[in-house]
Each structure stands twice: as C-alpha cells, then as structure tokens.
C-alpha cells in the first residue's frame, strides 16, 4: 500500500513514492499479504480499493487515540494482528490533538476522507464511486445537523414548559476573573459566567474585609469595593436592557431571561451582604422599572400623524395603539411568561405597566385634541374600546386576562374633565353652526331679495331647522354611546346655545330686510322662518326641554297670528 505522508499536493506524493508504474501496485498488494489475481483492469481497481479500505479500517482500530481499541496500550503496532504500520502513519496519528478523545468512527471518517483524496490522485476509483462517497458523507452530516437541531429545540421546549422557583446555582469559582474580563462578559451578555465571577469577587472582598479592622481599611480593599460597585451597576443596567428589549428578542435568545431571573433571585438572597449594589434600589424593582420602560417604548413606536397632516389622526392612532397592545400582550403570554418563575407574576406585571403607560399616553394625547370629533374618539376609546374584546378582553389573552384588572389607571378627575370639555366643545360648535346659518341666509337670500322656497305641500319653508336638528341629533347619539348622563349634558349644552338663537335671528333679519319695499316678500320671509322654528321645536332631540325654555320672538309670533 502507498504510504500516507504529510498533507500536501497529492501529485507530489505520487512522484516521490513512484506509484505510477505497475511494479508499485504489485508491491502494494504484496505488503498487504495478497497476490494479484488475473482479471480485467476494472476488477483490479475494485479489488485494490477493497484492500485499501480494509487496511485503513485496521489503522483506525489500532490507533492509540481510539477509546475502545483493545491491546493498543500493551503491544506495539507491529505486533498487532501481524501487520505493520508505516512510520509516517504513526507520526500522523501522534500529531493529532491530545486534548480530545475522538471515538473510532471519528478517526475512521477522517482517514476515509484522506484515503478518498489519495485514491482520486492514484486514479484507483472512478468518478461514479467518488460521487457516491460524497453523497453518503453529506447525507450523514445533514442527518447529524438536523438531529442536533431537533435535540436543542426539544431541550428548549422542556425549559419553556415550566420554570421552577428553585434553581441550582453553579459552582462559584475560587479565583474570580479580572475586573476587565468580568465587564467584557457582561457587555457580551454571557450573564451566567459573569455573575458567578462577580459572586466570587464579592466573596473574596468579604473575606478580606473580615480580616482587617475598620481602622485599618487598606486602599486595595477600598479599590476592590469600588470595582464591585461598578460591575454590579453594569450588570444591573445590562439586565434592564435585556428586559426592556425582551419582546423583540428572537425566541432562541429567551434563555437570557432565565439567567436574568436567576440573577435577580440570587441577588435578592444576598441583599444584606456587603459588596452588592449600593443606592440603586432592589433588583426586583429594577426589573419592574425595565418592564415599564419597555412598555412605554412600545407605545411611542405606534404611528402618530400630526393633526394638520390627517383630519382623522387620533382615530387612526388609537386603532393602531389597541392593535399593538394586544400583539405585545399575546407575546408576553405565549413566550415571555414561560421564561420566568411564577413569583415574578409576569403577565400581571405587564398588564399593570400597560395600564399606567396607556393612561400617561392618553393624557399626553389629550393636550393635542381640539376638535369635537377627536374628543369623541378619545372618550369612546377609553370607555368602550379599551376594556372590550378588541383590546384588553381579547379572546387571545384568555385565560390569563380573566384574573387581571383591565381598567386604566387614569388620574383622578381626568375622565370628568374630558367629558366637561367635550360638552363645552359641543356648545361652541353649535354656536359656530348658528352663526354660519345666519351668514348663509343673509348672503344667499336676504341681500339678493330672493323669494323663499316652498315644500311639497306648497308651504313656505326653509332648511335651517334640518341643519340644526341634524347637528343636535348627531351630538346626542354619539354622546349616548359613551354615557347616558353625557348625552343629557351635551343636549343641554346645545339647547342653551340654541335658546338665544331666535332673537339673534330676528335682529339679523330685521337689519337686512328693512329696505325691502315689497311687503309681501317681507311677510313671506317671516312666515317661512316661523314654520321652520316650529318644525325645529317639534323634531329636535330633547323637545320637552326645548318646549319649556324655547319661545319664538314676539314679532314673529304676531306675524304668525296675523297670517293664520
């Protein structure tokens, strides 16, 4: 058999060993204890390939690195099974790393690959055999990769099923890493190792502190205490950063949260010991603060147009806000909750943080609201939508949501103030509408001395009562969807403004029509508006209240009586 040399160009090996002629092939077979049978060239190649594979297999079994080899420690290679191994093969195996103990299959696979390259250079096998070997090798590697991936997924699923309150702290190293090394581990989020070395450094500090008195507090110990404080601050900030961004972490990184939970639990046990976090509050409080900051950041990322960009800016934003809340709580329920022990009350904590963050967000939005429709959108979302199945009572959040408080934590008096502002804005809009009616009547009819229109029954009539009725009715219906008491308040606000309108209307009509020379046209105007106000009195929402407080001006009443 050809000797296996150092890795390199196989053509150079061929030239050095003189394997190109038939005598080399013959000597190779003689060294393996075989004779060359008389057969076609193809059969020779196949036979030689089988002999080579068998020889390689024996080399792998005799290797001193194989854990299951028999007799390899007590006998030299030349004495085993009567075969000898070339010195270069022995030197090759001795050069393998001694720190690993690969099994027999690993050695065999390695030598098989090297043998394949040698056979290809010697042209002992055809292309068909090479392709078959490559296909088998790739298939086995693919199967191993899929198998390992499946095992990792199963292991993670087991971890996700239940996280117990108790945990086993790995062994704390006797000698900690340097401060710079621990800090680097924290930066790269190797939290478990960083925390163990941090605990080791802390224990070292505590031992040294016990050995010296308060009067003789060495500078070296003070420096170590300062280093501990800096490292603990860095650790706590890294923990908060991970918790803040936890909803955006890929699923395979959720193991970070398990380390975070273990660190928090362990540090809570050691709060009374010296060398820990100073002046930053408890670890659980820091965790809750990070959760709250993450929720606030989520709400800020929801798209929000400026009022001048989009007339429906608030309604669109509130719709997107509700969708974002549900999606994030679904992720908390489905993924994050399983990364913490039950004592963390993860879902309840996130729910509470959302209530607070949304309440603050709504308070900020309220400062930008000026239009009545936007006040309505805000009130409707708070009262009707937030606690509905569209958001906080979504079926996708059950059953976790059923035991939680679903209401907002608004500031005291915020909702009443918002309702009062809504009523005031409704009254202002009503006054603006009545002013617009006077302006249009004067511009389109009175100045032009245009004759009033008649209805289907040939009665003189105007559409101003329909404009007023539609506005009051719309305000009443919308406010009723929010609150029955708010409906009455809004109707009263509208009627208070409407109560003064007939006198204003009569004054404007008299000023514009004093120059009318045709008495008949003047009478038609007055009859038209008497009919309109009478219809308004009968049709307007809250007509009972309107009937008791709203009265036509005397002049219009006199004209009405005269024309009956």
C-alpha positions in Angstrom: 0.0 0.0 0.0 1.2 3.5 -0.7 2.5 5.3 2.4 0.4 8.1 3.9 2.5 11.2 4.0 2.1 14.7 5.3 -0.8 16.7 3.9 0.0 18.4 0.7 -0.3 18.1 -3.0 -1.0 14.5 -3.9 0.7 14.7 -7.2 4.0 15.4 -5.4 3.4 12.4 -3.2 2.9 10.2 -6.3 6.1 11.4 -7.8 8.1 10.8 -4.6 6.8 7.4 -4.0 6.9 6.2 -7.6 3.4 4.8 -7.8 2.8 5.4 -11.4 4.1 2.1 -12.8 2.8 -1.5 -12.4 5.6 -2.6 -10.1 4.5 -0.2 -7.4 1.0 -1.5 -7.5 2.3 -5.1 -7.2 4.5 -4.2 -4.2 1.5 -2.6 -2.5 -0.5 -5.8 -2.8 2.3 -7.9 -1.5 2.6 -5.8 1.6 -1.0 -6.5 2.4 -0.4 -10.2 2.2 -2.3 -10.7 -1.1 -1.5 -11.7 -4.6 -2.7 -10.1 -7.7 -5.3 -12.2 -9.5 -5.5 -12.3 -13.2 -8.6 -10.2 -14.1 -9.6 -7.3 -16.2 -8.4 -3.8 -15.3 -11.7 -2.8 -13.8 -11.8 -5.8 -11.4 -8.2 -5.0 -10.4 -9.2 -1.5 -9.4 -12.2 -2.6 -7.4 -10.2 -5.3 -5.6 -7.4 -2.8 -4.8 -10.0 -0.3 -3.5 -11.4 -3.0 -1.1 -8.0 -3.9 0.2 -7.2 -0.2 0.8 -10.4 0.3 2.7 -9.7 -2.7 4.9 -6.2 -1.6 5.6 -7.4 1.9 6.5 -10.0 0.4 8.8 -7.4 -1.6 10.6 -5.3 1.5 11.1 -8.3 3.3 12.8 -8.8 0.3 15.1 -5.2 0.2 16.2 -4.9 3.9 16.8 -3.9 4.7 20.4 -6.5 7.6 20.3 -9.4 5.2 19.8 -11.2 4.9 23.2 -12.4 1.3 22.6 -9.3 -0.2 21.0 -8.1 -3.5 22.6 -4.5 -4.2 23.4 -3.2 -1.0 21.9 -1.6 0.1 25.2 0.3 -3.0 25.9 1.6 -4.1 22.4 3.5 -2.2 19.8 1.8 -1.6 16.5 4.0 -4.1 14.7 2.8 -6.9 16.9 -0.9 -6.4 16.5 -2.5 -9.0 14.1 0.8 -9.5 12.4 0.6 -6.3 10.3 3.0 -3.4 10.3 2.1 0.3 10.2 4.2 2.7 8.2 6.2 5.2 10.4 4.5 8.1 8.6 1.1 6.9 9.6 2.2 6.6 13.2 3.6 10.1 13.2 0.4 11.4 11.6 -1.7 9.9 14.4 0.7 11.2 17.0 0.3 14.7 15.7 -3.5 14.7 16.4 -4.5 17.0 19.4 -4.1 15.1 22.7 -6.8 17.0 24.5 -9.7 15.3 22.7 -10.6 11.7 22.7 -12.5 11.0 19.4 -14.2 7.7 19.0 -13.4 5.1 16.5 -15.9 6.4 13.9 -14.3 9.9 14.0 -10.8 8.5 13.3 -12.3 6.3 10.6 -14.2 9.2 8.9 -11.0 11.3 8.9 -8.9 8.6 7.3 -11.6 7.7 4.9 -11.7 11.3 3.6 -7.9 11.3 3.3 -7.9 7.9 1.6 -10.5 9.2 -0.9 -8.2 12.0 -1.9 -5.3 9.6 -2.3 -7.4 7.2 -4.4 -8.5 10.0 -6.6 -4.9 11.1 -7.2 -3.9 7.5 -7.9 -6.9 7.1 -10.2 -7.8 3.8 -8.5 -11.5 4.6 -8.4 -13.8 6.2 -11.0 -15.9 9.3 -10.8 -19.0 7.3 -10.0 -17.5 5.9 -6.8 -16.3 9.4 -5.7 -19.8 10.9 -6.1 -21.3 8.0 -4.2 -18.9 8.5 -1.3 -19.5 12.3 -1.2 -23.3 11.8 -1.3 -23.1 9.4 1.7 -20.8 11.8 3.6 -23.1 14.8 3.0 -26.2 12.8 3.9 -24.7 11.7 7.2 -23.6 15.3 8.0 -27.1 16.6 7.2 -28.7 14.0 9.4 -26.4 14.9 12.3 -27.1 18.6 11.9 -30.9 18.0 11.8 -30.6 15.7 14.8 -28.6 18.2 16.9 -31.0 21.0 16.0 -34.0 18.8 17.0 -32.3 18.0 20.3 -31.7 21.7 21.0 -35.3 22.5 20.2 -36.6 19.7 22.5 -34.3 20.9 25.3 -35.6 24.5 24.9 -39.2 23.3 24.9 -38.7 21.4 28.1 -37.3 24.6 29.7 -40.2 26.6 28.5 -42.8 24.1 29.9 -42.2 25.2 33.5 -39.6 27.3 35.3 -39.5 26.3 38.9 -38.9 28.8 41.7 -35.9 26.9 43.0 -32.7 26.7 41.0 -29.2 25.2 41.4 -26.5 27.9 41.5 -23.5 26.6 39.6 -20.2 26.3 41.5 -18.7 29.7 42.2 -15.1 29.8 41.0 -12.5 30.1 43.8 -10.5 32.7 41.9 -12.5 35.3 40.0 -11.6 36.7 36.6 -10.2 40.2 36.4 -12.5 43.2 36.6 -12.0 43.9 32.8 -12.8 40.3 31.9 -16.0 40.3 34.0 -17.0 43.6 32.5 -16.4 42.1 29.0 -18.6 39.1 29.8 -21.4 41.5 30.9 -21.1 43.5 27.7 -21.3 40.4 25.6 -24.3 39.1 27.6 -22.5 36.0 29.0 -24.5 36.6 32.1 -24.2 33.3 34.0 -20.4 33.2 33.8 -20.2 37.0 34.6 -22.4 36.6 37.6 -20.6 33.7 39.0 -17.3 35.5 38.8 -18.9 38.6 40.3 -20.0 36.5 43.2 -16.5 35.1 43.5 -15.1 38.6 43.6 -17.7 39.6 46.2 -16.8 36.7 48.4 -13.1 37.5 48.1 -13.9 41.0 49.2 -15.9 39.8 52.2 -13.1 37.5 53.3 -10.5 40.3 53.1 -12.8 42.7 54.9 -13.3 40.4 57.8 -9.5 40.0 58.2 -9.0 43.8 58.7 -10.4 46.2 61.2 -12.4 49.4 60.4 -9.4 51.5 61.5 -7.1 49.7 59.1 -9.1 49.7 55.9 -6.5 49.3 53.2 -6.6 51.2 49.9 -6.6 47.9 48.0 -9.8 46.8 49.7 -11.4 50.2 49.0 -10.5 49.8 45.3 -12.0 46.3 45.2 -15.2 47.6 46.8 -15.3 50.3 44.1 -14.8 47.8 41.4 -17.6 45.7 42.7 -19.9 48.6 42.7 -19.1 49.5 39.1 -19.5 45.9 38.0 -22.8 45.5 39.8 -24.1 48.7 38.2 -23.0 47.4 34.8 -24.8 44.1 35.5 -28.0 45.7 36.6 -28.0 48.0 33.6 -27.5 45.1 31.3 -30.3 43.2 32.9 -32.6 46.1 32.5 -31.6 46.5 28.9 -32.4 42.8 28.2 -35.8 43.1 29.9 -36.6 46.3 28.1 -35.9 44.7 24.7 -37.2 41.2 25.6 -40.3 41.4 23.4 -38.1 42.0 20.3 -35.6 39.2 21.1 -35.6 36.1 18.9 -37.1 33.0 20.5 -33.8 31.2 20.9 -32.5 34.2 23.0 -35.2 33.8 25.6 -32.7 31.8 27.7 -31.2 35.1 28.5 -34.3 35.9 30.5 -33.8 32.7 32.5 -30.4 33.9 33.5 -31.8 37.3 34.3 -34.4 35.7 36.6 -31.7 33.6 38.4 -29.5 36.6 38.9 -32.4 38.6 40.4 -33.4 35.8 42.8 -29.8 35.2 43.9 -29.1 38.9 44.5 -32.3 39.2 46.5 -30.9 36.5 48.8 -27.7 38.4 49.2 -29.1 41.9 49.6 -27.9 42.1 53.2 -24.3 41.1 52.4 -21.7 43.7 51.7 -20.3 44.4 48.3 -23.5 44.4 46.3 -25.5 47.2 44.6 -25.5 50.4 46.6 -28.1 53.2 46.1 -29.9 51.7 43.1 -32.8 50.1 44.8 -33.8 46.4 44.8 -33.3 44.1 41.9 -37.0 43.3 41.6 -37.8 47.0 41.5 -35.2 47.4 38.7 -36.8 44.6 36.8 -40.3 46.2 37.1 -38.9 49.6 36.0 -37.3 48.0 32.9 -40.7 46.3 32.1 -42.4 49.7 32.4 -39.8 51.4 30.2 -40.1 48.7 27.6 -43.9 49.2 27.5 -43.6 52.9 27.2 -41.2 52.5 24.3 -43.7 50.2 22.6 -46.4 52.8 22.8 -44.1 55.5 21.5 -43.4 53.4 18.4 -47.0 53.4 17.3 -47.5 55.6 14.3 -49.0 59.1 15.0 -49.7 61.8 12.5 -49.9 65.4 13.3 -53.4 67.0 13.3 -52.6 69.2 10.3 -51.4 66.1 8.3 -54.5 64.0 8.7 -58.0 65.0 9.9 -58.5 61.5 11.4 -55.1 61.4 13.1 -56.4 60.5 16.5 -58.9 57.8 15.5 -56.2 56.1 13.3 -53.6 56.3 16.1 -55.9 54.8 18.7 -56.8 51.9 16.4 -53.1 51.1 15.9 -52.5 51.5 19.6 -55.1 48.9 20.5 -53.6 46.5 18.0 -50.1 47.0 19.3 -51.3 46.4 22.9 -52.9 43.1 22.0 -50.0 41.8 20.0 -47.5 42.6 22.7 -49.6 41.0 25.5 -50.0 37.9 23.3 -46.2 37.7 23.1 -45.9 38.1 26.9 -48.5 35.4 27.4 -47.1 33.0 24.9 -43.3 33.5 25.2 -42.0 35.8 28.0 -44.1 34.3 30.8 -42.5 30.9 30.4 -39.0 32.4 30.9 -39.6 33.5 34.5 -40.5 31.7 37.7 -44.2 32.1 38.8 -43.3 34.5 41.6 -42.4 37.2 39.1 -46.2 37.4 38.0 -45.0 38.3 34.6 -48.4 38.8 32.9 -49.8 40.7 35.8 -46.8 43.0 35.8 -47.0 43.7 32.1 -50.8 44.3 32.4 -50.2 46.8 35.3 -47.5 48.6 33.3 -49.7 48.8 30.2 -52.5 50.4 32.3 -50.1 53.0 33.6 -48.3 53.7 30.3 -51.5 53.9 28.3 -53.0 56.3 30.9 -50.0 58.6 30.6 -50.1 58.3 26.8 -53.7 59.3 26.7 -53.0 62.3 29.0 -50.4 63.4 26.5 -52.7 63.0 23.5 -55.5 65.0 25.2 -53.3 68.0 25.2 -53.3 67.9 21.4 -57.0 67.5 21.0 -59.1 70.5 19.8 -61.9 69.2 17.7 -65.2 67.7 18.9 -64.7 64.5 16.8 -61.3 63.9 18.4 -62.7 64.4 21.9 -65.3 61.8 21.0 -62.7 59.4 19.6 -60.7 59.7 22.9 -63.7 59.2 25.2 -65.1 56.3 23.1 -61.7 54.5 23.1 -61.3 54.9 26.9 -64.9 53.9 27.9 -66.0 51.5 25.2 -62.9 50.0 23.4 -60.1 49.6 25.9 -61.8 47.1 28.1 -63.7 45.4 25.2 -62.8 42.2 23.4 -61.0 44.2 20.8 -58.2 45.0 23.3 -57.9 44.0 26.9 -60.6 41.4 26.9 -59.4 39.8 23.7 -60.1 36.1 23.4 -56.4 35.5 22.5 -55.4 36.7 26.0 -57.6 34.3 27.9 -57.5 32.7 30.4 -54.6 34.8 31.7 -56.6 38.0 31.3 -59.6 36.8 33.3 -57.9 37.2 36.7 -56.5 40.6 36.0 -57.8 44.1 36.4 -58.5 45.5 32.9 -59.2 49.2 33.7 -56.9 52.2 33.1 -55.2 53.9 35.9 -56.2 57.4 34.9 -55.6 60.4 37.1 -58.4 61.3 39.4 -60.9 63.6 37.7 -59.3 63.1 34.2 -62.4 61.5 32.7 -64.8 64.0 34.2 -62.6 66.8 32.9 -62.6 65.2 29.5 -66.4 64.9 29.5 -66.8 68.5 30.5 -64.5 69.7 27.8 -66.5 67.6 25.3 -69.8 69.3 26.3 -68.2 72.7 26.1 -66.8 72.0 22.7 -70.2 70.7 21.5 -71.7 74.1 22.7 -69.0 76.0 20.8 -69.7 74.0 17.7 -73.4 74.7 17.9 -72.8 78.4 18.2 -70.5 78.3 15.2 -73.2 76.4 13.2 -75.8 79.0 14.0 -73.5 81.9 13.0 -72.9 80.1 9.7 -76.7 79.8 9.1 -77.1 83.5 9.6 -74.3 84.2 7.3 -75.6 82.0 4.5 -79.2 83.2 4.8 -78.0 86.8 4.6 -75.7 86.1 1.7 -77.9 83.8 -0.4 -81.4 85.1 0.3 -81.8 88.4 2.1 -79.3 90.5 0.2 -80.5 89.1 -3.1 -84.2 89.6 -2.1 -84.8 86.1 -3.2 -88.2 84.6 -2.6 -88.3 81.7 -0.1 -88.9 78.2 -1.3 -92.0 76.0 -0.7 -92.2 72.4 0.3 -94.2 69.6 -1.4 -97.4 70.8 0.2 -96.7 74.4 -1.1 -96.0 75.7 2.4 -93.3 78.3 2.7 -90.3 76.6 4.5 -86.5 76.8 4.9 -84.0 74.0 5.6 -82.3 75.8 8.5 -84.2 73.7 11.0 -82.8 70.5 9.4 -79.3 71.7 9.7 -79.8 72.5 13.4 -81.7 69.2 14.1 -79.0 67.1 12.4 -76.2 68.6 14.5 -78.0 68.3 17.8 -79.2 64.7 16.9 -75.6 63.7 16.0 -74.2 65.0 19.2 -76.9 63.3 21.2 -76.4 59.9 19.5 -72.6 60.0 19.8 -72.6 61.0 23.5 -75.2 58.3 24.3 -72.7 55.7 23.1 -70.3 56.9 25.7 -72.5 57.6 28.6 -76.3 58.3 29.1 -75.6 61.1 31.5 -73.2 62.6 29.0 -76.0 62.6 26.4 -78.2 64.8 28.5 -75.3 67.1 29.3 -74.5 67.5 25.6 -78.1 68.1 24.6 -78.5 70.7 27.4 -75.3 72.5 26.2 -76.6 72.6 22.6 -80.1 73.9 23.7 -78.5 76.6 25.9 -76.9 78.0 22.8 -80.0 77.4 20.7 -82.3 79.2 23.2 -80.7 82.6 22.3 -80.8 82.0 18.6 -84.3 83.1 17.6 -83.7 86.7 19.0 -80.4 86.8 17.2 -82.1 85.6 14.0 -84.9 88.2 14.3 -82.4 91.0 14.8 -80.3 90.0 11.8 -83.5 89.5 9.6 -84.8 93.0 10.6 -81.5 94.7 9.8 -81.2 93.2 6.4 -84.8 93.4 5.3 -85.7 96.9 6.4 -85.1 98.1 2.9 -87.5 95.6 1.4 -90.1 97.6 -0.5 -92.3 94.6 -1.2 -94.5 94.0 1.9 -95.5 90.6 0.6 -91.8 89.4 0.4 -91.2 90.6 3.9 -94.3 88.6 5.1 -93.1 85.5 3.2 -89.8 85.7 5.0 -91.4 85.8 8.4 -93.9 83.1 7.6 -91.1 80.9 6.3 -88.9 81.2 9.4 -92.0 80.8 11.8 -92.7 77.4 10.1 -89.0 76.4 10.3 -88.7 77.2 14.0 -92.0 75.5 14.8 -90.7 72.3 13.0 -87.5 72.5 14.9 -89.4 72.8 18.2 -91.3 69.6 17.4 -88.4 67.5 15.9 -85.3 68.5 17.8 -83.9 66.0 20.4 -84.9 67.0 23.9 -88.0 68.7 22.7 -89.7 68.7 26.1 -86.8 70.7 27.5 -86.8 72.8 24.3 -90.6 73.4 24.6 -90.4 74.7 28.1 -87.5 77.1 27.6 -87.6 78.0 23.9 -90.1 80.6 22.8 -90.4 82.5 19.5 -89.9 86.2 19.5 -93.0 88.4 19.8 -92.7 89.9 16.4 -92.6 86.5 14.7 -95.4 85.3 16.8 -97.5 88.4 15.9 -96.9 87.9 12.2 -97.8 84.2 12.6 -101.1 85.1 14.2 -101.8 87.7 11.6 -101.3 85.2 8.7 -103.3 82.4 10.2 
